[in-house]
């Protein structure tokens, strides 16, 4: 029997294939028109089928957040991989094993001592490792500042240890805290300018530094132009989520990931329906809590994917979600959502919600379902 | 080579075997002395090895939160299983398949229509299904009130449809919001009294209702006496976590689950160290946010497991954690935690953090490691 949406057990992680394809095409055509390469971040999906669709649409290479992602995607035939978390010497053997297996894996650092140690150890194994320098363009996490002395120190440590200084990369993660087109465009320019400036300073030292890599979903969708940038990275755009809707770079009806759930009970005097999607399914992510619209643990939609305005998951236990109406209590909650009613819940943060499931159920226009595995762990 | 703590890749989910054994013994001896059976909730660990240790210590049967848990534990030889999430007719075929495979699986409901449908459908398959009624003793989630007309309606629907009314069960989850011994003892008594009263009302109808099941980790550890109760359920006690430390039922040094992590960088002018345990490892759970001590994303300990007072994860991205000192910035963060330093992070919520990992690394006193798989999904 052909698996269909209507016969799936709940909870399940649904991917709307039409929306997925639209999101992939939107980002690719935007970056094509800006004249830069696109290197999607596959940490969002950890799914071979979806990453293949991104490459088929025109992406060049992928970004990963763990060495397990690098191993799994390399085993599936992906080659051009950027590991975008600062490498420490303790993980070097895993990196070298991937390089020896033929994977064109590039790593990053923002620390001169680690850079020297990485370059030295790789050289001892007879491997020339390509390392990019992580740049801090918005103060939100890691990286060296574009104008800092450390930038040159890290570059020198790489070059002198025999590594290849392959480029610079940055991620303006603080773009997630913005919600106007003007502020987003300004952050995109700040991210671009800082990263390009870092590359220029390295080149002034006589080092090639061919790659200049920037990106986050909000800045990638907000940049006016990207002179000096060679590639953009973005991850969550492929699904989008409620955090991105609040940032203003998508609408709720663009969100391609949802959790299929069933109503299992009520507390009518409170206006509650209880569903079988708790935080184990939705994740504990409350990313919209401090944004302009707090969606609780998610926005409720019909089984057909249409948003039911005003209905959200206001609470979550491990396997129970509490569904209620924002504002005034719904006196007819039992009649509106009888036991057995099937609903979809849009997530706050697609990367976190997807990670709770071993597989996606990819649903086409006709309701037919294809299962796409995803992996987890380190 | 024998796997050792010192050679584990990071991040990893560590279980301190001494603390685990102590936590198991503490709860079992407490419930033994209260004269009730103990049915641990295995949703916390989803790990066969740990559940076996709980049974060996004296537990009788297990509680599960998903039918996948029921399937996996039954396949591993566990038989007496309570599925403690309200059953909807759509999941009945999975339940009946487990019963036909010989599993002594009991289910719960709080809805008369669902009860009638469940009983009828089971009878049609020639299966007598044991159903317990979920009681609401604290208003935090599901269940029927002990004094409600619905209680009798659900009981009648079960009896008339041919199901076996096996008992009543309740979970005073609002105990998680308390933090004094007096309030916890009062909540334990409220949970007990409400559940026993519900059983009495059902027995007045002439129905046997042999089982009276109550519990949450805080109330199980706070009840003064449990007359009328036949069994207690609790889950998170097996690991404990920072939420439970704030509730006051354990100390941080009792917490048996931690995330092993490595320092991968710094932002010295901010007093930050960056570690490779982000929210993908810790989970997005911020359960201590509104408690007396907000631990951010977790309490920092040395690799040896000793708490480093004042150091917490103040922020988290997917694979990056931001470690800093509470209160005044640590000017010596780079010297205190050089790149490559290995640390343990105690979690806010052990059920959520454990779920991020495919396996536990169980560490003995000598640093030797045994790997215990855990499963996930539905």
Interface residues (C-beta under 8 A of the other chain):
Chain A: X9 X10 X11 X12 X43 X65 X66 X85 X86 X87 X88 X89 X90 X91 X94 X110 X111 X113 X114 X136 X139 X141 X142 X173 X262 X263 X264 X265 X266 X267 X270 X274 X276 X279 X280 X281 X283 X284 X285 X286 X317 X318 X319 X320 X322 X339 X340 X349 X351 X352 X355 X356 X357 X358 X359 X376 X377 X378
Chain B: X9 X10 X11 X12 X43 X65 X66 X85 X86 X87 X88 X89 X90 X91 X94 X110 X111 X113 X114 X136 X139 X141 X142 X173 X262 X263 X264 X265 X266 X267 X270 X274 X276 X279 X280 X281 X283 X284 X285 X286 X317 X318 X319 X320 X322 X339 X340 X349 X351 X352 X355 X356 X357 X358 X359 X376 X377 X378
